[in-house]
């Protein structure tokens, strides 16, 4: 069964907004989204995200537009731990299973869903292919996610990367509802 939803976040860190149209199925996620922000500079971003089984990133296509021009990125994972960006090998993120698009609450979903961390106890560490916004530069990022407890239908998970920590709230589908300091989900009609 596939669940389709539109989700909109106010993104405090960029002083902007993001909307994603998300399809969640048995172990797979597909999404397309758009974001606009003014920090670190005014930008528009459009992306398409596709995972394979177990919510492992297959492909992230991103276009970012700033005053300086348009950038694009085609980030691909081959299913065996190897990544390419626009056809060029990215050995620094070998063994990563997930991408993490900067300033985008959606990309916290894949590792949380894969391990059910929004619903059950556990702690996991990950290597991510982190993509800067609006520069679209890919860098390795070590991150951890720790289940803190259940909420109304979802759960709270602590995200950590280096010295940075934030307690994220997820809904029952595994989508971010609140990411303190970064973004909060907006309800329809609100």
N, C-alpha and C positions, 0 to 999 in steps of 0.2 A: 504494500500500500504506500502511495506517495502522498506526502503532505506538502501543500503549496501555501506559502505565506509571503506577504510583503511586510518588511520590518523597517522602521525609520528610527534613527538615533540622532540626538543632538550631540555633536562631538565637541566637547568643551576645549580640548587641547588644540584643535584647529580653528576654533570659533566658527564652526560650520555644521553641516548636516550630512547624513548619509542615508540612502534608502537602498535596500536589497530585496530582490525577488528571489525567494529561496524555495527549492524543492528538496525535501528530505525523503529518502526511501530506505529500503533495507540495506544499511551500511554505506549508502552513497549520498552525496550532497552535490547539488548543482545550484549555482547562484549567478545572478548578474546584478550589478549595483552601480550607483553613481554617488559621488561625494563632491561637496564644494566646501572650501575652507579659505581662510585668509592668513593662517599661521602654518608654516614659517613664512609663506608668501601667498598671495591669492592664487588659487588653483581650482581646476575641475579634474575629477578622476572618474573614469569609467572602467569597470572590470567585469570579467567573466571567470568564474571559478568552477572547476570540475574535479571531483574526487573519484577514485576507483573504490574497490571493496574496502571495508573497514575504515572509511573516511580518510584514506591516504590520498594526498594531493596528486592529481594527474597533471593538471594544467591550470595556470593562472595567466590570463591575458589582461594587461593593464595599459591604458592610455592616460597620460597626464598632460594637461595644458596649463601653462603659466604665461606670463607676459613675455618670457624669453622664447617661447615656442612650444612645440608638441613633442613629447617623448612617448615611446611605447616599449613594452616588454612582453615577451612571450616566454614564460617560465614553465619548463616541463620537467616532470619526474618520470623516469622510465619504469618504475615499479620494482627496481632492483637497487635503489639507493643512489642512483646517479641523476644529476640535474644538469639541464642546459638553460642558458638564457640567450634567446635569439639565435639558437643553434650552436652557441659556444659552450663548452663544458665548464661546469662550476665545481671544481674539486673541493673547495672549502666547505661545502654543505653536504658532501657525501654522507650517506646513512640517515639524513633527515627524511622524515616522512611527510612533513607539513610545511606549507608556506605560511608566512605571517605578514600580511599587508599592513604597513604602518598606519596608525590612526583608524584602523578598521576593526570594529568589535566582532564582526562575523568570523574572522579567521581564528578566533579563540575556540571556535566550536569543534573543529575536527578532533584535536587530541582529547577534549573533554568527552565527546560522544564515543570515541573509540574505546575508552576505558570506563565509561559510565560514571565519571567523577562528579557529575552534578547530582547523582542519585545514590551513590554508595561510597563508603570509606575507601580511601586509597591516596597514594601520592606517586607521581610519575615525573621523571625528568626527560626533557626532549632537546634535540638539536633541531632548530627551525631554519628555513631559508627565509630570512627576514628581508622585506622589501621596503625601502624608504619612500616616503611620499613628501613632496612630489618628484623627487629625483630619480626614483625607480632603480636605485642601486641595491643589489642583493648582497647580503652579508650573513654569516653564520650568527645565530643567537641561541644561547643556552637558556632554557626556560623550565620552570617547574610548575605543576598544578597539584594542589592538595585539597581534597574534599574537606569542608568545614562543617557541613550540616545540611539538612533538608529545609526547604521553604515551601510555600504554597505551590505544590506541583513541581517544583524544581529543586535547586540547591545552590549553596554558596561554595565557591571554590577560590582558594588563594592562588593568585598568579604571582610568580617571582622571576625576575631576570636581573642578575647582578645584585645591586643594592635595592632595586626597585621592587615594591610589593603593593598589591592591591587585592582586595577581597571582592570578587566578581559574583554577581547574582545571575543565575541561568534559569530559564523556564524549563518546563517538562520536555520540550523538544531539543533542549541543549543550546538554545540561542541566548546571547547575552541580553539581559534586561537592564542591568546597571553595572557600569565599570567605573567606580569612583575615580575622579580625576581625569578620566578620558571621555566617557560618553554615558548617556542614559537613553533607554528606549522611550519613544513617544507612543502613547496610545491613540488610536483613532478617535476623533471627536474631542480630543483633549486640547 
